[in-house]
Amino acid sequence: MTSAAVPSTFCYGANVHANNIRQHYLRYGGSGTPLVLVPGITSPAPTWGFVAERLGKRFDTYVLDVRGRGLSEASDKLDYGVDACADDVSAFIDALGLRDVVLLGHSMGARIALRAAARRSAGIGRMVLADPPVSGPGRRAYPSNLDWYTESISLMRKGAGAEQMKAFCPTWTLEQLQLRAQWLHTCDMRAVVESYGWFHTDDMFPDLARIQSVPTLVMSAGKGGVILDDDIAEMRALNPLLKTARVQAAGHMIPWDDAEGFYHACAEFLGVDI
């Protein structure tokens, strides 16, 4: 897959009505192969801006606010299950008329992207799953505790800032901490709790066997213990066409810890310079 470089300065935010909800997104780049980025459990779209700017040099990049996060729809009655979130992604692709999409998900977003492709792969050309939680029924628990998320959200809702955020993300830059502090309060608490719940009640592995028509990379972090060697072996047994890459120097928040390792793994799989 190749595409010409385009300026990275183009960026805007917009809303689209898809899957019967308001979905907010940020768009970077503006031309080339479309890339849809689905963030993790408490990562509104703006927190991925530094990654999207880089990707926008090569791809027409769309960063979603997953339902219940950022400026996308949230409510007491909204379904925050993985299937509903996956259907949001498919409906978003359809609503914008995107084709041959590179679907890139991180953590919870990787689980959502995988489920979207397993339920309906139309419009998806390739997929990158960055450190998806492998927890599920009968499997080991996700290594981060729920309290880590809920306590930080509660603090930010009370007006805490980057200094307090540093206790949760000690290796991040000041700009990254400021962005997270600014946007974390937009994460609906029920959305976060229910998403964390289906990390453990829903099994992602059967989906891997269903996506063999979609070239897929599973990118894992060398630190943090989310994906282990045994998990990779099980994935490959279910889907022999699966590509894998490990970013050894990174923890779960891969591009925050080793941005160049993240871009290199994406570039190797997608066949472009990033």
N, C-alpha and C positions, 0 to 999 in steps of 0.2 A: 504494500500500500504506500503510495507516495502522494504528496501534495506540496504545492508551492508555499513558500513562506509568506505570511501576511503580517501587517502591523499588529502589535499587541496592545495598542492604545485604545482600540475600539472596545467599548464596554457599555452596556446599559442593562437596566432591570425592567422586567415586564411581568404581566400576569396572563394566564390562559385558563379558560374553563375546560377542564378535562377530567374524565371519570367522575363527573358531577360535583367537583370541588374546584375552588380557586387554587391554582398552582402558580407560585412565584418562582422566577428563575433569573439568573444573571447570564448575559451572553458576552463572550469575549471572542475577538478575532474577526468574526463576521463572514468568513469565506473558507472554502476547503471542505474536506470530509467532515460531517457533523460528529461531534463527540458529546455525549450526555454523561455528566458526572453526578453520581448519587452519593452524597456525604453520609457520615455516620450518625450515631444516635443523638449526639448533642452538638452537631456541627452545622449551623445555618450556612447558607451559601456564601456570604461574604468572607467567612473564615477560610474558605478555599481560594480566595482571590489571588494569592501569590502563586498558586499552582495553575489556576486557570489562565492567568496572564501568560505564563510560559507555554502552556498547551495551545493558547490562542494564536501563537505564532505559526502553528502548523494545522490547526483544526478549527472549525467553526464550533466553538465550545459553549455548552449550556450547562450551568451549575444549578441544580434543583434545590429548592427548599422542600425537603420531605414533609408531607402533611404533619401538622402539629409543630413545625419548626419554622423559624424565621418569619416570613411574610405570607407563607401559604396558610390555607384554611386550618383552623383548629376549633374544636367545640367539645362540649361534654358528651355529645352523642356520636362523634365521629369514630369510625372503625380504624383502629391503629394496628391491625393485624398485618402480617407479612403479605398475605394475598392482596389486600386492599392497596397496600403501598406498591406492590408489583404492578397491579393494574393501573395505578397512577402513571407509572413510567411508560407503559405501553400506550396509554391514552395520550400522554404528553407527546410521544413520538408521532402518533397519528395526527394529533391536533395541529402540529407544526409542519406536517407533511415531510418529515425527515426520512431519508432512505440510507441504507448501508451504514447505519450508525455504529460508531465505536461506543460501547456502553462500559463505563468505568465506575465501579463502585468501591467504596472503602468501608470496611467493618460492617456495620448494619447495612450500609448502602450496597455492599457486595452481596449480602444475603438477598436483598431486595432485587438487585439486578439479576442474580442467578434465578430467582423464582420467576421474574418477568420473562426471561428467556425460556425457562422450562414450561411455562404456561402458554407462551406464544412468542415464537422467535422471529416473526415477520418484522422486517425493518432493521434487525440487528445484524451487522456485518461481522463484528468482532467484539470480544468482551475481555475486560481486565478486572479481576476480582482481587482487591488488595486487602490481605489479612482478614478474610471473613471469619467470624466466630464459628468454631466447629462444635461448640456445645450443642447438646440436644438430648433427647430421651436416652438414658443409659450411658451417656458420655460424660466426660469430666466437665466441670463447671467453667464458665467463662472466667478468666483470671481477674478481671476488674470487678470490685464490689459495686452493687447498686448505689450504696451510700456515697460513693465518690461522685456520682452524677447528681444525685438529688441534693446533697449538701452544697455543692458548688452552685447549682441553680438557685437554691434558696438564698444564698449569700448575695448573688448578683441581683436578685429581685429586691433586695433591701438596699441596693445602691453601692455595693462593694465594687472595687476596681481592680486594676492590674496587679497591685501589690498583694491583695488577697488571693487573686487568681494564681499567683506564682506558687503558692503552697500546693496547688493541685498539678501544676505543669512547670516544674522548676527549671527545665532545660530550654524553655521557649524564649524567643526574643521578646523585647518589650512591645513591639508592634503586634506580634501574635497574641500576646497576653491581653493587650488593649482591645483587639478585635473580639476575642472570646468573651472578655468581660462585657463588652458593649452588646453582644448579641445573645449571650447564653440565656438571659431572662425570657427570650421569645420561645424557648422550648417548653411546650406544654408538659406539665409534670406527669399527667396520665399517659401521654404518648411515650414518654421515656420509660416509665415503669412497665407499661404493657409491652413495649419493644424488648426491653431486657428480659421480660418473662418469656416471650417466644424465642429468644436465643436458646432457651433451655427446654421448651416444649415442642419445638419444631425442628425436624432433622433436615439439614441441607444436603446430605450425601446422596439421597435418591435423585435429587435434581441434577446432579453432575452427570448421571447416566443418561439423562434426557436431552442433553444439549450438545450431542456430538456433531450436529450440523453447524454449530457456531464455534469457530476457532476461539479458544479461551486460554487465557493466562491466569494462573493463580500465583500472585505475588505474596510472599510471606516475609515477615519481619524476623531478623535473626535474634532479636531480644523480645522479651515480654511474654513468651510462652503461649501465644494464641494458636499457632499452627506448629506442630511437631513433625519430625520425620515420619513417624508412623501414620500421621494424618495424610501426608503427601502420598505415601505408599497406597493407602486406601483409596484416595482420590484417583490415582493413576490406574488402579485395578478396575474402578468403575468406569473410567473414561480414558482409554489408552491414548487418545488424541490430545489430551490435556497437556499444555505447556506449564512449566513451573519455574519460578525464579525466587531466590532468597536474597533479601537486602540485609546483609549480615550486620551492618553497623547500626541498624534502625530498630527502635521499639515499635509498638503498634501504630503510632502516628507517623507512619513511614516518611512522608515528605517533610515533616517538621524535624525529624531526626537526621535524615540523610536524603536531602532533596535530589542530589545528583544521582544517587543510587536508584531512587524512584524513577527519575526521568530515563535513566539508562535502561532499566528493565522494560519500561513502556516502549522505548525506541527500538530495542532489539526485537520485541514481539510485533510491533506495528510496522516496522521497516522504514522508519523515518528518523531524521535527526530532530531531537527535541531540546 
